[in-house]
Amino acid sequence: MKDLDFIKDKELRSTLENSIEYMYALFEQSKDGEKNLLYKEETYRVIILYVISTIEAILLYFYKERKEN
């Protein structure tokens, strides 16, 4: 994923890429019309938690980079 190339820490970048791919897979799976409303709501809740965690990781990365420079 080229969008995260600014992250120099390869392990962090890989983890973030995997998390983003997982969020996308969950979102696509939630579109299934066969799933009930509770399943969809819980899936959206998990996606939101992943988004927040991703943002937190990127902000902490920026904080660490700025502190070192």
N, C-alpha and C positions, 0 to 999 in steps of 0.2 A: 504494500500500500504506500504509494508515493507521498500521500498527504502527511505522513508522520515522519518523513525523512529528517526533519529538524531535530528529532530526538536522537541524541548520540548514543545513549545507553541501549544497546542492541536487545538486551533481555526485556527491558521495559517496553521498547517499541514492539517487540514480538508479542508480548502479553496484551498490549493494547490492541494490536491488530487482531489477535484471536478473539478478544472480547467484543470488538466491533463486528466481526464476522458472526459471532454467536448471537449478538443482538439482532442482526439482520435475519438470521435463520429463524429466531423466535418470532420476529415480526411476520415473516412470510408464512410460518406455520399457523399463526393466529388468524390469518385470513381464511382459513378453512371453514367453510360454512357449516360443517358437521360439528364443530366444537360448540359447547354451551357457553353462555354468557359468563359464568363464574370462571371457567378456564381462560377465557379471553382477558377478563379483568386481572386475574393473577399473572398472566403472561405480560400484560402491560406494566404491572407493578414491578415485575422482575426487570423488564427492559429499562424502566425509569431508574431503578437502583444501579444497573450497569452503567447507564449514562452518567449518573452522579459520580460513581466511582471512577469512571474514565476522566471526567473533568477534574476531579480531585487529584488524580495521579499526574495529569499534565500540569496542573497548577503547582503541585509539590516539586515537580521536575524543574519548572521555571524558577521557583524559589531557590532550590538547591543550586542551579546554574548561576543565578544572580549572586548568591552568597559566596560562591567560589571565585567569582570574577571581581 
